[in-house]
C-alpha cells in the first residue's frame, strides 16, 4: 500500500515528521514545572529517582545525532508541541526545514545557523525504569576535543551511522570521524554501544535490508577490533526525522526484516551497571560559571556526596563547602557515583577553578603529579615517536600538553610480556609503556586499576588521535616534589673544595621555596632560614677533586660521594635528596635507593648555596674557595680539552663553506658576463663552455673588430690551450652576428672579468689550503674518500669528534636527513647515501651495487674518522689501506675475486702506521731542535758588542739582556774551573782537565771530568783548556 509508506527525507520529510509528532500531542513537559514549586517536593522526587544512565551521541558530521536526540526529547515529553512548532517556524525562515528537531539540543545561534554541533549539548529524559542524561557530541573533526569531554562522562554511547548512499562511505571509509569516535568512546570507558543506522527512509535506501546489512558487516569487525564484545554491541535501523524505531516500530510492509525492540524499549531494559559508590569521592569538573556564586558541573566517577559536605579541590588544595546540589535541574540532598550534578561552592572564586580539577573528600585526596607512566597503543602516526615527542593529553575532563620523557618498554600485544631491550622509538600499532611529563604543571590523575575513569589516557596531535591507554604508575611530582610530606628533604651541593649536605627546613612548603630562594640570593640571613648545613667533606687532594668532578659531569656515583651519602643521610624513613645534575640523581636513585630530584625548587637552592657557601662552612675563606675553584677548573679543562692548533677542525668548516659560497658567486658573475658579452659575440658561448676560460677570452678579445684588426692567435691559443678551438674562435669572430659594443660596456665587462679571475685565484688558494689542512686534521678520511667529501662530512657533523661518534649507518646517510624523514613519514624507501655519494667509489659501482658499496664505504669512513679524531699523531697509512679495501670490494662485486681478509689488512696497517708515527715524531723533534739552535744563534748575535739592536723590538731587547746575563754566569763558571785546574796542577795531579760547557746558564759549575794525558792544548767555545 503506497499510502502507508513513510515519506522520504527529501520531499515529504517535514510532513512525515509532523505526523510523528502529532501522535504525542497529549504528552506534557516536566521541565515546565512552576518556579513556585517547593524545593522539598523537588528534592523528594529526585531522591526517589530511577536508575541514572548517561548516554552520548557520537558519529560523523551530518549523520543525524542532534536530530535523533531532539526527537527523543519530544517523544519522551521533554519538549512540548508549542516549543517544537516554534523551532519549525524559525528553521523554515532560515531555509533549514529539516533541522528543527536538532534545535532542541543545538541551542547556540552559530550551531543553528551552520547546522553543526560545536559544544556538547546536554539534556535529560526518562523511560519507565530509567533516567537518562543525553550528551550530544559534535561530529566535525575540528571539535573532537569537545567530543572526548562528553564521552568521558557517559555510561553508554549511541553511534549514529548514515545509511544514505555516499554518506556512510565518507564517514567510515574515507577518513571520516566514525572510526575515531568509536575508538574514543571505548577509550573513555563506555561499556555499551548501540549502533543506530539512520536515514533508512532516504530515497537511496528505502528501508532496504541489503544496505543495512552492508553497513553492519563493515562496522562489526572494526568495532570488535576496538574492544567491544558481541554482547556489548547492538545494531538497530531508524529514521531520526520520522521517528521510525525510536519509540514506535515501523509497519511490516515498510520494514519487514527487523522486528526487534525500539530504541527507547532497548534503553529501558538495559541491565543495571555496577558503580564505585563506596569508593573515595572523585568528581572531575567539566564546566564552571558564575551565578550568585561559583557553580561547577561534572559527573561523579566514584563515591557519594551530600549538601553541606566539606570538600577538597585538587590540585590547588582549596577547601570548599557545598551550599547547593542539583541533579538534572532538580534540587537533591545527595548524589552518588554515575550522577551528573551541578554544585554551588563556597570558599572559592570562579577564576580559581578550571576544567580538569577534581573534588574529593579531605581525608582521601586524589593523586596530584606532573609525571606518570602509562601503557599506550599507537593508533595512527606515520613517523616514529621518540623521547621528547609532544602531544595533547585528554584525561577525564583534563586537557593538557604533555611530552614523552622516557620510553620504558614495548609489550607484546598478545601475551603482554615486556621486551628486555629498552626501545629507542615507537611506531604505529605498537603497545608500550612510556613516561609522560605534563608541561603545564600538576594535574589530578589516578591509576586505572583503582579508578578506571580517572586513569584513561588519550593522546592527540595535529587533529588526530595518536595513542590511547591507561595510567599504570604515578610518580612524585617534579615541580613540587615531596610537597605536604613529613619526610626530611636534603640538598647535595658539589663544591670545588668538597661535598656538602644541607637540610631544607620548610619541607611542608617546598613548592613555595623557589620564591623565597630567589629573595635569598643576596641575603645570607634569609638563606640560613631555608637550609641548615648537616655535613661537609673536603676533597683529599687536587687529584681527588678532579676525579669527583669528572664523575659528576658524567653522571657517575664516585666512591667518595657514595661513602659521604651513606654516612650522613638518615638510615630510617624515605628522605628526598635534591641534586644539581639529573644524571647524577638517576645514578644515586639506582645505586643507593634514595629518592632524588633535580627539578622544582632545588636548582634555585643550589644557586643560593653556590653564592653563600663560604659563609656556611667555617674555616673556608673566600680566597681558599677561589683557589680551589681555579685549580679544579684548570685541571678539569686540561683533562677535557687537549687542544692542538694544527688539528683544529673549525677552519675546515669555514673553508668548505667559503668554497661553496665562492662557487655560487663565481657562477653568478660568470653568467652575467656570458649574458652581457653574448650580445657582442654570441658564438663564443658555444665554443667555450667553462666559465674561467670564457671570462679570460672575453677579457682578452674585448671588441672583436678591433682584435681582428691586429690578431694574436698565439696568445689566444695559450688561453684556451687548444689550437683547433683558437682557430674556431677566430672563424666565429669573422662571421659573428653580434651587435657592436660600446667602450663603457666593454670596460664593465673587463672589470667583472678581472673580479672573477681574482675570485677564481682565491678559490684555488683556498682549495690548496683545505687540502693541507685536511692532511693535518683528518689524513685517513681524506685519503679514503677525498678532501672535499671528507670536509663536507666534518662540516655537516659539526666537528671531527662529532663525526667520529656517529655510527656507520648515520655516516652513510649524512646529508640526506630530509629524504630519510620523508621516507619514514610516507613509508617509502629510505635513502642509500648522503654526502658520500660524491665519492668516486659510488660512481664506479654498478647500479645494483651502489647501496652495498655505500654501506661498506660508510663503515670504512667511520673507522678512518675515529682514528683521525683520537690518534695523537695521525698519518694517512690507515686511509690508504682502507681505500685499497674499498677498491677490492668493487673488484669482488664486479668479477667475484676474493679480497684479502680484513684482519690481515688491519694488522699490516698497524705495523706500518707505527713505523710512520715513529718517523714523524723524529722529524718533529729534529724540527724543534733546529728551531732551538736558530733561536740560540740569534740570541748570541744580539749579545755581541757592536751589533745593532732594534730598540723598537721589545722581544729582541729582552733576548739580548738574557744573553748578557748568561755570559756573565759563564765567566764566573770558567774562573772557578781555572782555579780548580791550578789547584790540581799544584798538587801534582798531572794533566787533569776541566770541561766547561759555555751553554750552561744555571750559575753553577758543572762537575770536573778527568781526561787522559794530552800534551796539546784544545779550544772549546773560545776558552783555552789546559
Beta strands, then each sheet from edge to edge (+ up, - down):
strand 1: 51-59
strand 2: 121-126
strand 3: 130-136
strand 4: 156-162
strand 5: 192-198
strand 6: 233-237
strand 7: 282-290
strand 8: 294-302
strand 9: 304-306
strand 10: 310-314
strand 11: 318-327
strand 12: 330-331
strand 13: 334-336
strand 14: 340-346
strand 15: 358-361
strand 16: 367-369
strand 17: 371-378
strand 18: 390-395
strand 19: 398-411
strand 20: 431-438
strand 21: 443-445
strand 22: 456-461
strand 23: 464-474
strand 24: 489-494
strand 25: 498-504
strand 26: 531-538
strand 27: 576-578
strand 28: 595-597
strand 29: 1018-1020
strand 30: 1023-1025
sheet 1: 2+ 3- 1- 4- 5- 6-
sheet 2: 12+ 11- 10+ 15- 7+ 8- 14+
sheet 3: 9+ 13-
sheet 4: 16+ 21-
sheet 5: 17+ 20- 19+ 18- 22+ 23- 17+
sheet 6: 26+ 25- 24+ 27+ 28+
sheet 7: 29+ 30-
end
